[in-house]
C-alpha cells in the first residue's frame, strides 16, 4: 500500500478567524438555532455584554443598551471606550486585550481575550465603534475580514463602545433569538451588579438587592418556607431559603459574573459548608441530604484569574481565590460558618422552621429507604439489560468533550416511533428512552411513586438526577410523541412528572418537545417537509403544478431515512418554559387537578400554546 506523503505542504497554520470558524465548538460550546439557552447565538451576545459589565465593575458606565431586531444585535455601553489606536486589534487579533493587565481588570469575566474575536469571526457582519475624548474610531468586518476602517474622526457622541453583529447563517442554521432566554440572561447580570441598568428593546432591567431578588423573582412567596437569608461579604454573596413543595436541591451559582450552570468548586464548597454549619448550630448529626432537601439558593464569588473547565465557563475548576488568598473551600466555609450561624442565632423563628423541615425530610427518607433499596436493585438489574434505554456515547458530564452540550435523550412512546428514532439517531450524542403506553399521572403524589413505578424509576436512573442535578447525563431532554390527542396527553403526563419532582430541569431549560412535520410535499426534483398548514400551502405553490402530498399521522409512519432530517441539523425543538406569573403548584393543579373531561380536552388541545409560552 502506497504511503501518503507527509511534507511541509501538509502543515497548515490557520489564521485566527479560520480556526474559530472551523472549530466553533471550542469557543462557544454548541451552535444550535436559539431554541436552547446555551446555543451559540446567546454565547455571542454574552461575550459582547461581558466586556460592558467589566467596564461597569471598573466604575465606568451605569447603563448598557441592547437592541435585537430579527437577526441583528446592537450592544452599547457608556464605559471608557476601547483605546482608539487598538480598536481593530482588540476584535481581530488573538491574545490582544486589556484583561491581561491585572491592575486594570482584577476580577474580570472575559479573561482570555477570545470573546469578541469569536463573535467577529462567526458573524456575517460585525461593526465596532469606540468613542473617547470626543473622538470616534469605527471598524467593519464580514466573516472576520476587515472591510472598512475609516480614520479617527471628531464626534459629539457620549464615550463608550458600541458593537453591532449579525450571526452567520451558514453556521447558525434557521436561528432566532428568544426574548425569554435573553431576558433571563440579563436578569442574572443585574442581580450580580446592583446599580446597573440594562435597557433591552426598551424594557429596563435593574436589581437593588442582588441575589435576594433572584430567589424572590424565581419563587412564589407562598412556596418559601421562610424569608430569604441574604449574606454579603467581600467577594462573596449568598441567598437561600427552603421550598415547601420542591423535592430537589436548586443552586444558582456564579463566578466573576459568569453563570456556572455546571457548578464547580464553589458550589461544592457551599453545599458542604451549609451542612457543617447546620449540624454545629443544632448540635445534631443530621444527614446531609436531609439538610439540603428542597433548598433553593444562589452563591456568587469573585476570584482572581479563575480556572474554568471549558471555554464557555460553565464549571469552575479553581481551588484557590488567587494570589495569597485562601482556597475557595476555606474561604466559603469560613464565611458560611460565621454568617449563617449568626443569622440563625438572631432569627430563631427561621432556625425553628429549618429544623422542622430537616426532621420532616428525615421521616420521608426513612419511609422511602426500603422502597429505594428495592428500586435501586431493580434499576441496577435493568441497566444491565435496560431495554428502555438505548444510550449514546457522549454525556453532559464529559467536560473535555466539545460535543457534550449536544447530548440528548429522546423520550418516545411505542416501538414503531422509538424504532425509527433509534435507527436514524446520531449514536454519539443521541439516546432514546421508550415508554410503554401512557405514563402514570403523578400529580399530587409523593416521591415514593418515583421508586414504585418502574418506568419513572428507570427514567430517573437514565437521567441520573436522584442525588443532584450536577450528575444530569443529557443536556437536552426531548419529548417525542405523536401530535394527536394521545401524544399530547403523554406530553402532559411527562411534563407533570418533571414539574412535580424535578422542576429545575424545566427552570434550567433542559426540557423540549420535538416538532415533527405534519406533511411531506414533493415532486420528482424536490421534497419539502411542512410543520404547519401555511408551510404546506407555500410548498404546494413552490412545487406546482401537481406535487404529491402525504400527511403523517404518527411518528411510526416516518421511515428512519426520513427521520434523520428531523433530528439532525435542522431539528426543530420547542422549549418547555415556566410562565413566571404561575407557581408550579398553580400550573399543576390547572393542568392535572380534578378537571371535567371537557376541560381536560381543552387543555390537551391547547397544551403547546399554554405551557410553552414560546414566541412565534
Beta strands, then each sheet from edge to edge (+ up, - down):
strand 1: 63-69
strand 2: 72-77
strand 3: 123-132
strand 4: 135-142
strand 5: 145-148
strand 6: 153-154
strand 7: 160-167
strand 8: 197-200
strand 9: 203-205
strand 10: 229-233
strand 11: 236-242
strand 12: 250-255
strand 13: 258-259
strand 14: 295-301
strand 15: 389-390
strand 16: 408-413
strand 17: 430-435
strand 18: 476-480
strand 19: 511-514
strand 20: 519-522
strand 21: 527-530
strand 22: 548-551
strand 23: 573-575
sheet 1: 5+ 4- 3+ 7- 2+ 1- 8- 9+
sheet 2: 5+ 4- 6+
sheet 3: 10+ 11- 14+ 12+ 13-
sheet 4: 15+ 17- 16- 18- 19- 23+
sheet 5: 21+ 20- 22+
end
